């Protein structure tokens, strides 16, 4: 029988194909999961469920803090030397009542004093006992260590050691902090011998820096109880968080005191559950004060009262005021009557507007295009292992390109001029009206050897300006040169170059996938128009 053995090359090809196919499928699955509605819902839920109020306390800062001068506590040992009037050389221990037996004087309370105050306190006591001539040397030999249990709804329940002067916050921090999902930041108890000695509410500490003074002892137990009624507060407020309400504090005014709505907040949206059924309510802020809240409610503070005025900024070749309050619905011509321009420097025909809503839409359009580009690069098929490696390298390059492209902030330019005439459009709150200065130069950048500004000449063509900047680079797409007018208008290279124009040479991309080339070219063009810059690939 004749057996035909596979060659070494063919022998490993199926394994390599399987490997690259598996890697490709995993990457595709991850991409789809990130873009799926479930992921979007998860992201929305994360945004709608803020962290508990006071959760930022436990980041390790209290656990590792060491005060410069700590308090003297029971169990501390004091080295004391007296000479002159009276003589003593020995060690005294602070008893459970916080006292020491000062030789020749009697009991003296030291607990609660700072170590730095020890010498002054002993001197005062000796002087009061008629021993002014006595000389003193004293110091605390060691901090009395203690160990106690931290339990309840904390991240890492257990027994932790520290100093008796450490606060409750320090021990909670060592236990990983309070469980943000189940633990209470307002019901923390100290047990000693099974009996409750103190309770803590961390909200006053966060809001006003108030924390009850309490000295922990060895074998104490810190118990974090389960959280009570909790309400999420978001929207137009200074403190967006999940707040815990105590019994008897379930009204809107309590939440307002904690969340601190901004002055522009006018209405409140409440969503939750009542008697097992969905519950939704929308009401003015003034009526929210007396509205009862329930566990799990989501409260959003809204600025829904329309204003009577808008604020518009003017920049560029102007004189005098740069910000103008206008009536709601004002148009550009209404504003122009109040702008004092420099008649020598101002290029009135180049006026344009920067608008935030337009910038947001441009950024979303770029983000959508980038998402589609990444998706197509991750799902491209390969006929061989070598081609799969090329696809993988190309996908890495696209990912880096997308990262840089997402960081671009579009200017949101609204072109209001055409043929020397300016359209009388309605203005929006936050608009920036730009009156550019007259310019005698043409800025050339993008894929040219030496990006620079060249003096404008009516005799120069687009190619002449490119040559003036050193010519095209080897990565330039010589067929894709755009002109951006001072007013933001974009024209092709066939147009005449005018003073103040910006000439951008776009890069060329090479790929076996024609759709990828098309997508990247379109994104680069969008960025060039929206931000007047070129992102290299």
C-alpha positions in Angstrom: 0.0 0.0 0.0 1.3 3.4 -1.0 1.1 6.1 1.8 1.4 9.7 0.7 2.8 11.8 3.5 1.9 15.5 3.7 4.7 18.0 3.3 5.8 20.0 6.3 4.3 23.2 4.8 0.9 21.6 4.3 1.1 19.8 7.6 1.0 22.9 9.7 -1.3 25.0 7.5 -4.6 23.7 9.0 -3.4 24.4 12.5 -2.3 27.9 11.6 -5.6 28.6 9.9 -7.5 27.3 12.9 -5.4 29.5 15.2 -6.0 32.7 13.2 -9.7 31.8 12.7 -10.1 31.4 16.4 -8.3 34.6 17.2 -10.4 36.4 14.7 -13.6 35.0 16.1 -12.7 36.0 19.6 -11.8 39.5 18.6 -15.1 39.8 16.6 -17.1 38.5 19.6 -15.5 41.0 21.9 -16.2 43.8 19.4 -19.8 42.7 19.0 -20.2 42.5 22.8 -18.9 46.0 23.2 -21.3 47.4 20.5 -24.3 45.3 21.5 -27.4 46.8 23.0 -26.8 44.9 26.2 -23.4 46.6 26.6 -25.0 49.9 25.8 -27.6 49.2 28.4 -24.9 48.2 30.9 -23.1 51.5 30.2 -26.3 53.4 30.6 -27.0 51.6 33.8 -23.6 52.4 35.2 -24.2 56.0 34.4 -27.6 55.9 36.0 -26.3 54.1 39.1 -23.7 56.4 40.7 -21.4 55.4 43.5 -22.7 55.6 47.1 -22.1 59.0 48.7 -18.9 58.8 50.8 -17.6 55.8 48.9 -14.5 57.8 47.9 -13.3 57.9 51.5 -11.8 54.4 51.4 -8.9 54.5 49.0 -6.1 53.6 51.4 -5.3 57.1 52.6 -6.6 56.5 56.2 -5.2 53.0 56.5 -1.6 54.1 56.0 -1.7 57.6 57.6 0.6 58.2 60.5 -0.1 61.4 62.5 3.0 63.5 63.3 1.9 63.8 67.0 -0.5 61.2 68.2 -2.7 61.1 71.3 -1.5 59.4 74.5 -3.8 56.4 75.3 -4.2 53.9 78.1 -1.4 51.3 78.0 1.3 53.7 76.7 4.6 53.7 78.5 6.2 57.0 79.5 10.0 57.2 80.2 10.5 59.9 82.9 13.6 61.3 84.4 13.6 63.9 87.2 16.5 65.5 88.9 17.2 68.7 90.8 14.2 69.2 93.2 13.2 65.6 93.1 14.7 62.5 91.7 13.2 59.7 89.6 14.4 57.5 86.7 11.9 55.0 85.5 9.0 54.0 83.3 5.3 54.8 84.0 2.4 53.1 82.4 -0.9 54.9 81.6 -3.7 53.0 83.3 -7.2 52.2 82.1 -8.4 55.5 83.4 -5.7 57.4 81.4 -3.7 58.3 84.5 -0.1 57.9 85.7 1.2 58.0 89.3 3.6 60.9 89.2 6.2 60.4 92.0 5.9 62.9 94.8 2.8 64.5 93.2 0.1 61.8 92.7 -2.3 60.9 90.0 -2.1 62.9 86.7 -4.3 62.4 83.6 -2.4 62.0 80.4 -4.9 60.2 78.1 -6.1 62.5 75.3 -2.9 64.7 75.3 -0.8 64.9 72.3 2.7 63.5 72.7 4.1 66.9 71.9 2.2 68.3 74.9 3.6 65.8 77.4 6.6 67.8 78.7 4.6 71.0 79.1 1.9 69.1 81.0 4.4 67.5 83.4 6.1 70.8 84.0 2.8 72.5 84.9 1.9 69.6 87.3 5.3 69.8 89.1 5.2 73.6 89.4 1.7 73.3 90.9 3.1 70.8 93.5 5.9 73.2 94.5 8.7 71.4 92.6 9.7 74.3 90.3 13.4 73.4 90.5 13.0 69.9 89.1 14.4 69.2 85.7 12.5 66.9 83.3 13.2 64.5 80.5 10.3 62.5 79.1 9.1 60.7 76.1 6.5 58.1 75.0 8.4 54.8 74.6 5.9 53.2 72.3 2.4 53.4 70.9 0.1 50.9 72.5 -0.9 48.5 69.7 -4.4 47.2 69.6 -6.3 44.6 67.4 -10.0 44.6 66.7 -12.5 42.9 64.5 -14.1 44.7 61.5 -17.2 42.9 60.3 -20.6 43.4 58.8 -20.9 44.7 55.2 -17.3 45.5 54.5 -15.2 44.3 51.6 -12.7 42.2 53.7 -14.0 41.4 57.2 -11.4 40.3 59.6 -9.1 41.1 62.6 -6.9 44.2 62.0 -4.1 45.7 64.1 -3.3 49.4 64.6 -2.8 52.0 67.3 -5.3 53.0 69.9 -5.2 56.5 68.4 -6.3 55.3 65.0 -9.8 56.4 63.9 -12.7 54.2 62.9 -12.0 55.3 59.3 -8.5 53.9 59.5 -9.8 50.4 60.4 -12.6 50.5 57.9 -10.0 51.4 55.2 -7.8 48.5 56.2 -10.9 46.2 55.7 -11.2 47.4 52.1 -13.9 50.0 52.9 -17.7 49.5 53.1 -19.4 47.2 50.6 -20.8 49.8 48.1 -23.8 47.6 47.2 -24.9 46.5 50.6 -23.2 48.4 53.4 -24.4 51.4 55.2 -22.3 54.6 55.5 -24.7 55.9 58.2 -25.0 53.0 60.6 -21.6 51.9 61.9 -21.4 50.6 65.5 -18.6 50.0 68.0 -19.2 47.0 70.3 -17.2 46.4 73.4 -17.8 43.2 75.4 -21.0 42.7 73.3 -22.5 46.1 74.3 -22.7 49.0 71.9 -20.4 51.8 72.9 -20.8 54.3 70.0 -22.3 54.7 66.5 -21.0 56.7 63.5 -22.6 58.4 60.5 -20.0 59.3 57.9 -22.2 61.8 56.1 -21.4 64.7 58.5 -17.7 63.9 58.1 -17.9 64.2 54.3 -20.1 67.3 54.3 -18.6 69.2 57.3 -15.6 67.3 58.5 -17.4 66.2 61.7 -16.5 62.9 63.3 -17.3 62.0 66.9 -14.2 61.6 69.1 -14.0 58.0 70.3 -11.0 56.0 71.6 -10.8 52.5 70.4 -9.6 49.7 72.6 -8.1 46.2 72.1 -10.7 43.6 71.1 -13.3 46.1 70.1 -15.6 45.2 67.2 -16.6 47.5 64.4 -19.9 46.5 62.7 -21.2 48.0 59.5 -24.9 47.5 59.2 -26.9 46.9 56.0 -27.8 50.0 54.1 -31.2 51.5 54.6 -33.5 53.3 52.1 -31.3 54.4 49.2 -32.1 56.9 46.4 -30.1 57.7 43.3 -29.7 61.4 42.6 -28.3 62.5 39.2 -28.7 65.4 36.8 -28.3 69.1 37.7 -26.8 68.7 41.2 -23.5 69.2 42.9 -23.4 65.7 44.4 -24.5 62.9 42.0 -24.5 59.8 44.1 -26.6 57.1 45.8 -27.8 58.5 49.1 -28.9 56.6 52.1 -31.9 58.0 54.0 -32.5 57.4 57.6 -35.9 56.5 59.1 -38.1 59.6 59.1 -36.0 61.3 56.4 -37.8 60.0 53.3 -38.9 63.3 51.9 -37.5 65.2 48.9 -36.1 68.0 51.1 -33.7 65.6 52.8 -32.3 64.5 49.4 -32.0 68.1 48.2 -29.9 68.9 51.3 -27.6 66.1 50.4 -27.5 66.3 46.6 -27.5 70.1 46.5 -29.3 70.9 43.2 -27.8 73.5 41.0 -29.5 76.9 40.8 -30.6 76.1 37.3 -32.5 73.0 38.3 -36.2 73.6 38.0 -37.9 70.2 37.8 -37.5 66.7 39.1 -38.1 63.3 37.5 -38.7 60.4 39.8 -38.8 56.8 38.7 -39.2 53.7 40.9 -41.6 51.1 42.1 -44.7 51.4 44.2 -46.7 48.4 45.3 -44.9 46.2 42.8 -45.7 48.4 39.8 -43.5 50.9 38.0 -43.8 54.5 39.3 -42.9 57.7 37.5 -43.5 61.3 38.4 -42.4 64.7 37.0 -42.9 67.8 39.1 -41.5 71.2 39.9 -38.6 71.4 42.3 -40.7 73.4 44.8 -43.2 70.5 45.0 -40.5 67.9 45.4 -39.6 69.0 48.9 -42.7 67.4 50.4 -42.7 64.3 48.1 -42.1 61.0 49.9 -39.4 58.8 48.4 -39.0 55.0 48.5 -36.1 52.6 48.4 -34.6 52.3 44.9 -36.0 55.6 43.5 -34.1 57.3 40.8 -34.3 61.1 41.1 -33.0 63.3 38.3 -32.8 67.1 38.7 -33.6 68.9 35.4 -33.2 72.4 34.1 -36.4 72.5 32.1 -37.4 76.1 32.6 -36.5 77.9 29.4 -34.6 81.1 29.8 -35.5 84.4 28.4 -32.0 85.2 27.4 -29.0 83.6 25.7 -25.3 84.4 26.0 -23.2 84.8 22.8 -19.5 85.4 22.6 -17.7 87.4 19.9 -14.0 86.9 19.2 -11.5 88.1 16.5 -11.0 91.6 15.1 -13.3 93.4 17.5 -13.1 96.4 19.9 -14.8 96.5 23.3 -17.3 94.0 24.6 -16.9 90.3 23.7 -19.9 88.8 25.5 -23.5 89.8 24.7 -26.7 88.7 26.5 -29.5 88.6 24.0 -33.2 87.7 24.0 -34.1 84.2 23.3 -34.6 83.8 19.5 -32.3 86.7 18.6 -30.7 86.5 15.1 -27.2 87.3 13.9 -28.2 90.7 12.5 -29.5 91.7 16.0 -26.1 91.0 17.4 -24.1 92.7 14.6 -25.7 96.0 15.6 -23.8 95.9 18.9 -20.4 94.6 17.8 -17.7 97.2 17.5 -15.2 95.9 14.9 -11.8 97.1 13.8 -12.5 98.4 10.3 -8.9 98.0 9.3 -8.3 94.4 10.5 -11.8 92.8 10.4 -12.7 90.5 7.5 -16.5 90.8 7.8 -17.1 88.5 4.8 -15.2 85.7 6.7 -17.5 85.8 9.7 -18.5 82.3 11.0 -20.0 80.7 14.1 -18.7 78.0 16.4 -21.6 76.1 17.7 -21.4 73.4 20.4 -24.4 71.4 19.1 -22.8 71.2 15.7 -19.5 70.2 17.2 -21.3 67.4 19.1 -22.9 66.1 16.0 -19.6 66.2 14.1 -17.9 64.2 16.9 -20.7 61.6 16.9 -20.4 61.3 13.1 -16.7 60.7 13.4 -17.2 58.2 16.2 -19.8 56.3 14.2 -17.5 56.1 11.2 -14.6 54.9 13.4 -16.8 52.2 14.9 -17.8 50.9 11.4 -14.1 51.0 10.3 -13.0 49.0 13.3 -15.8 46.5 12.9 -15.0 45.9 9.2 -11.3 45.5 9.9 -12.0 42.9 12.6 -14.4 40.9 10.5 -12.3 40.8 7.3 -11.7 37.3 6.1 -8.3 35.9 5.1 -7.5 33.2 2.6 -4.1 32.2 4.2 -2.1 32.5 7.4 0.1 35.1 5.8 -2.9 37.2 4.8 -4.3 36.8 8.3 -1.1 38.3 9.7 -1.4 41.2 7.4 -5.0 41.7 8.4 -4.0 41.6 12.1 -1.2 44.2 11.6 -3.7 46.4 9.7 -6.3 46.1 12.5 -3.7 47.2 15.0 -2.9 50.3 12.8 -6.6 51.1 12.5 -7.0 50.8 16.3 -4.2 53.3 16.9 -5.6 55.6 14.2 -9.0 55.4 15.8 -7.6 56.3 19.2 -6.0 59.4 17.9 -9.1 60.3 15.8 -11.4 60.0 18.8 -9.3 62.6 20.7 -10.0 65.2 18.1 -12.4 68.0 19.1 -14.3 69.4 16.2 -14.8 73.1 16.1 -18.5 73.0 15.1 -18.1 75.7 12.5 -21.3 77.0 10.9 -20.7 78.7 7.6 -22.9 81.7 7.4 -21.3 83.6 4.5 -21.5 83.0 0.8 -20.5 85.3 -2.0 -19.6 88.1 0.4 -23.1 88.0 2.0 -23.7 86.9 5.6 -26.9 85.0 6.4 -29.1 86.2 9.2 -29.5 83.0 11.1 -30.9 82.4 14.6 -28.4 82.3 17.4 -28.1 79.6 20.1 -26.9 79.9 23.7 -23.2 79.5 23.9 -22.5 80.4 20.2 -19.1 81.9 19.5 -19.2 84.4 16.6 -15.8 84.7 15.0 -14.8 87.7 12.9 -11.4 86.8 11.5 -8.7 89.3 10.8 -7.7 90.1 7.2 -4.7 88.0 6.2 -2.2 88.2 3.3 -0.9 84.7 3.7 -2.0 81.2 2.8 -1.4 78.4 5.3 -0.3 75.1 3.7 -0.2 71.9 5.8 -1.0 68.3 5.7 1.1 66.0 3.6 3.7 68.5 2.4 7.4 68.5 3.1 7.5 71.8 5.0 4.1 73.0 6.3 4.2 76.8 6.5 2.4 80.1 5.7 3.1 81.6 2.3 2.4 85.1 1.1 -0.7 85.2 -1.1 -0.3 86.0 -4.7 -3.1 86.1 -7.3 -0.7 84.5 -9.8 -0.1 81.4 -7.7 -2.1 78.2 -8.2 -2.8 75.4 -5.7 0.2 73.4 -7.1 2.4 76.5 -6.8 1.6 76.8 -3.1 2.3 73.1 -2.6 5.7 73.5 -4.2 6.3 76.5 -2.0 5.9 74.2 1.0 8.4 71.8 -0.4 6.1 69.7 -2.5 4.1 66.6 -1.7 5.4 63.9 0.7 5.6 60.4 -0.5 2.4 59.7 1.5 0.3 62.4 0.0 -2.8 61.9 -2.1 -2.1 64.4 -4.8 -5.7 64.2 -6.0 -7.2 65.2 -2.6 -6.3 68.8 -1.8 -8.9 70.9 0.0 -9.2 74.7 0.5 -10.8 76.1 3.7 -11.9 79.7 3.4 -11.6 82.1 6.3 -15.4 81.7 6.8 -15.0 77.9 7.1 -16.3 77.1 3.6 -14.6 74.1 2.1 -13.9 74.1 -1.7 -11.9 71.7 -4.0 -8.5 72.4 -5.3 -10.0 73.7 -8.6 -11.1 76.8 -6.8 -9.0 80.0 -6.7 -6.8 80.5 -3.7 -7.8 83.6 -1.7 -6.0 85.5 1.0 -6.4 83.8 4.4 -7.2 80.4 2.9 -5.9 77.2 4.5 -4.7 74.5 2.1 -4.7 70.9 3.4 -3.1 68.0 1.5 -4.8 64.7 2.6 -2.7 61.5 3.0 -3.0 58.4 0.8 -3.8 55.0 2.2 -3.0 51.6 0.8 -4.9 48.4 1.5 -6.2 45.4 -0.4 -9.6 46.2 1.1 -11.0 49.0 -1.0 -13.8 49.6 1.5 -11.2 50.2 4.2 -9.4 52.7 2.1 -12.7 54.5 1.4 -13.7 54.5 5.0 -10.3 55.9 6.2 -10.2 58.5 3.5 -13.7 59.7 4.5 -12.8 59.9 8.2 -9.7 61.9 7.4 -11.7 64.2 5.3 -14.3 64.7 8.0 -11.6 65.5 10.6 -9.9 67.9 8.2 -13.1 69.8 7.7 -14.3 69.7 11.3 -11.0 70.4 13.0 -8.7 71.8 10.2 -6.1 69.2 10.9 -4.8 65.9 9.4 -4.6 62.7 11.5 -1.7 60.5 10.2 -2.4 56.7 9.7 
